[in-house]
Amino acid sequence: MFKHLRFPLLLAGLALAGCDDNGSFFGSGDVGRPQNLSARYDWVLEGWQGSKPAGHPTVTVKWNLPSDWSGEPFRVYARRTNQSSFSLIATVTSCDQGACRYSDINVVPGNAYEYYVATVDEDTDTEASSDYRVPVTVPSYTPPATPQADTTFGMDNALYIRWKPTGSTSALWKYQVYLVAIDGTPNTIYQLGETDGTGFLDQRAKNGSAYSYRIAAVDTLGQVSDLSTIQIGIPRPDYHGELVYAHGDSTAASGFRFVAADSLNPVLSGDLPSAQWRLEVVNGAWQIRPLGETQVVSAGRTTALTCGASRDPGCTAVFQAPAAGYTSSPVTVNQEFSYVFRVRASDGQFHYGVIRAQILGSSGANRRLMIFDWAYQLRAGEPRLARLPG
């Protein structure tokens, strides 16, 4: 979990005498003084203009109510440190749960300010001021470097967005993740969340749709970078531990079809027209036999179906369907190898799927079987199939 790493403010315990630097009498009146006065600088993001952040610097002044407060208003005073006298900048009449605040947006980067607050006795128009002033420096605005887009990894009804930091990270506070389009249709820019890492898991994404994201960096002063370039990801079904039998041992459970819905069983008879491939053992050799218009290509040995941020550095998987090498003939299947399929889907178009053979063995009834993981891309012609190493 990230920590809120604001720069600490220098709170000066400068006691206020009975008059200010200009000789004006404050008077204590019959009301209590504001307590625990503090102030801090923030840069406030109000929106976006293209990829540029729209916002402004602000100083937020906070204080606690006097113990004997009975509804009196407060006056907030401020001055630049190079000015001789304070000016009234606000009157605050409403506070929440024993605490009050005022945000001064009329501050200029590169300047320093002092603030104090006074309780007002409305019957006599006298004031009881806070015991000290608080100084705040408003720095010159220097936004953090823009994050560099990296890769968005598709999962089952989820996307993992990854980016690269740029420039110095010593003053970095967090990153903000924005959704900007769905299926190419621009979306009102929406902040999904924030993190102090360089990756974010969007579990609201749905299989088959293309989601576009942009990332912004925020430094410890709250200043926001430009948005990164767009990153696009497409979630797709991703299943583990499927089982089929050899066609000669259990025909009814030897076939397979890539499906989009959990309600459809992907395992079916290897003799049905809807089966896209089936498992066979011919002369002791385990084979995948493509059926109908299905084509297959071996992707070689892999360590997992997908690789993500939690995997070991040596994780290997099929990240993208090959452009060539597919065959309609049976291919030998090996344990811990992955195979990519090009199948005709119910929409009449070709889609890609991948399986990884986990186990080649037999059941207690001596029926030969294969246990495997699989993933399926719902978007026609889209070759991306798995997450890259994290």
Secondary structure, DSSP 4 states (H G I P E B T S, - for coil): -----PPPP----EE--SB-TT--B---TTSPPPEEEEEEEEEEEEEEETTEEEEEEEEEEEEEPPTT--S--EEEEEEETTSSS-EEEEEE---BTTEEEEEE----TTEEEEEEEEEEETTTTEEEE-SEEEEEEE----PPPPPEEEEEEEETTEEEEEEE--S--TTEEEEEEEEEEETTEEEEEEEEEEESSSEEEETT--TT--EEEEEEEEETT--BPPPPPPEEE----EEEEEEEE-TTT-GGGSEE---SSTTS-SEE-TTSTT--EEEEEETTEEEEEE-TT-EEEEEEE-S-S---TTS-TT-----B--SS--BSS-EE--TTEEEEEEEE-TTSSEEEEEEEEEEEEE-TT--EEEEEEEEE--STT--B-SPPP-
